[in-house]
Amino acid sequence: MSAASDAADFRLTASHAGEERLLEVRQNGADRYEFAYSDYRDWNNPLHPAEAFYAGRMTEKKNGDIVSDITTTMTETGQMYVVMPVPASIKTAMTPTHPGE
């Protein structure tokens, strides 16, 4: 999926469940930011599974240089109810898979 706004261009690449997702943002043609998320699984203790997948690796790059590189080793999550607001500029740029959502 690709989208654009007055401030930046966005490109999202998603693959099969459990594999890498990549978000690339170019800000006014100058700086390029990449956010990569991979190794999705339930990182909770097997005796108390969260029953939700979480990224095991999260990497952020700016112009090709690594800014942050986070590796998950274990989570202790309870209820996985998360509200993720979508900016209006993204809503208008995308075509929903399931209309009405």
Backbone hydrogen bonds, N-H to C=O, Kabsch-Sander energy under -0.5 kcal/mol:
donor,donor_aa,acceptor,acceptor_aa,energy
3,A,10,F,-2.4
5,S,8,A,-2.8
9,D,26,R,-2.6
10,F,3,A,-3.5
11,R,24,E,-2.2
12,L,1,M,-3.5
13,T,22,L,-3.0
14,A,12,L,-0.5
15,S,20,E,-0.8
19,E,16,H,-2.1
21,R,37,Y,-2.8
22,L,13,T,-2.9
23,L,35,F,-2.6
24,E,11,R,-3.0
24,E,22,L,-0.5
25,V,33,Y,-2.9
26,R,9,D,-2.5
27,Q,25,V,-0.6
27,Q,31,D,-2.6
28,N,7,A,-0.8
28,N,26,R,-0.8
30,A,27,Q,-2.3
31,D,27,Q,-0.8
33,Y,25,V,-3.3
34,E,61,K,-2.3
35,F,23,L,-2.7
36,A,59,T,-2.9
37,Y,21,R,-2.7
38,S,57,R,-2.3
39,D,18,G,-0.6
41,R,54,Y,-1.7
43,W,41,R,-0.9
48,H,45,N,-2.0
54,Y,41,R,-2.2
56,G,38,S,-1.6
57,R,38,S,-1.9
58,M,70,I,-2.6
59,T,36,A,-2.6
60,E,68,S,-2.8
61,K,34,E,-2.6
62,K,65,D,-2.6
63,N,32,R,-3.8
65,D,62,K,-1.9
67,V,60,E,-3.2
68,S,60,E,-1.6
70,I,58,M,-3.3
72,T,56,G,-3.0
75,T,43,W,-1.6
82,V,80,M,-0.8
84,M,82,V,-0.6
90,I,87,P,-0.8
91,K,87,P,-2.2
92,T,88,A,-2.2
93,A,89,S,-0.7
94,M,90,I,-1.1
94,M,91,K,-0.5
101,E,98,H,-1.4
